[in-house]
Amino acid sequence: MVDRTPTKSDRPRQRTDRPGRARRWLFRLTAVLLGLSSLLVVEGFCIVLDLGRPELHDDPFVGFRSVRPLFVLNESGASYEIPKARQHYFRPQSFAAKKPAGEFRVFCLGGSTVQGRPFAVETSFTTWLEISLSAADPSRSWRVVNCGGVSYASYRLTTILEEVLTYQPDLIVLYTGHNEFLEDRSFDHIKNRSELLSTTIDGALRLRSFTLMREAYLRMRGISSHDPPEGRPLLPTEVEALLDGAGGLEKYDRDEDWQRGVIAQFRFNVQRMVRLADDAGVDIVLVNPVSNIRDTPPFKSQHRDDLSADELSQWKSLCAAARQHLEGDVYDAQEAAKLFEQACRIDPLYAGTFYTLGHCYLAMGKVDLARAALLRAKELDVCPLRILTTMNEAVSEIAESTDTPLVDAQALFEQESPNGIVGAHWLVDHVHPSITGHQLLADALADKFVALGLLDPRPDWQAEKQRLYRQHRDSLDDLYFIKGTKRLAAVKRWARGRVEVLIEPSHPANLFLPANHAN
């Protein structure tokens, strides 16, 4: 047996490094806590002295060449009014510069739906809401101000919200989502930014200390914080919609990267507006927009990029054969649906085929399949003038995560629509409610006021409300409705270029069939 003295490597390891390691981690933790405590002290100091108030309108996606106020004082200084220079997009509105005692002041922000198009403010849900609130509690003064701008998207509404928050509002109503794809802009400067980085930047922008340091840095470089943000697309002062110019529809093409950027910007701005209101101590109610999917065909359908000539020829043949079953003496929606289903399998990206298939399903009584196909047609629309489902979901998620009251107009109108599919019964075109539709939305908002404890209605509220509704509608002359009808026709011409109408409305299915061409 060999006697061997244990070497150093054979001896049990003594963990003499534990206290040293613990001290190192304790030192690091202490350093972090000291840094954070210093930051908290500086931040508290800024809050007490009201220094470095964050510029929450700073949109990382776009900038504007200039920003003008929506409201200005009139000559007497007694009221704020929308100046004539801005009435191409907004309708005349005013409110007292000095808020009357006991007045409950509501500002409603959004696009043409808020404005009441194709009619005007007089029959918008904002007017019906004011009438309803007055009927419920006439002892109070209710003022609902309409800030609906034609073609205005969320990124343009943020600056308006900042402005109206200075006018002593009691509540903000935000209805936005349909206009996000109207203006051309690029997202190249942020497309490679991670979600973690975006969240970190957004959090830093909320700190007053960061705002002060940022301001100092910009001044050192000779840049004003109010200058247009460097490296971001600059949009004009007012809307320049792609569809406003000749051949506007041709400017739309399938671009998934651009669509993702638009959706991200929409989510960001809705979140920011909720936070703006919260930081100002003002209640905000989100409205989830409603779309007409039953009676509005896609504005532009486009084949998938890799569709071969043979596949296109087969697709055309299937659609032509399907039309024969719908246009001939013997109407057969079931056979037409089978052929359109085959066409959809060949090209699952052509929106018009899904729209027609959805109406075939409706004629067959297959409501669930019809709803899915019609919704698919909306989602595939290359010119999305209706809010996308992911954006509807974003509004709901933001409302839930921030504990913000929500009125789901989409769900509300579905409940009141035949088969739960929203169409011309409530909307006069692709997104604009009828006058009764605006009343329905106003009623839902008034009910939300009650649920939030902002309104204690008298017992005869509903009867008095209906009486005042009739009285107000009767006060509008014929010219008001004639102008609204003309505006509706103009909107439809503006959105010209959708799928061709091949079946007369009197036909059982009232179908809008895809034209027999590639575009």
PyMOL commands that set and color helices and strands:
alter all, ss='L'
color gray80, all
select helices_A, chain A and resi 18-48+84-86+112-115+121-123+125-136+154-164+195-204+208-220+242-244+248-251+256-279+309-327+333-346+351-364+367-380+389-401+409-416+418-420+435-451+461-474+478-494
alter helices_A, ss='H'
color red, helices_A
select strands_A, chain A and resi 63-64+72-73+79-81+94-96+103-110+141-148+171-175+234-235+283-288+406-408
alter strands_A, ss='S'
color yellow, strands_A
deselect
rebuild
show_as cartoon
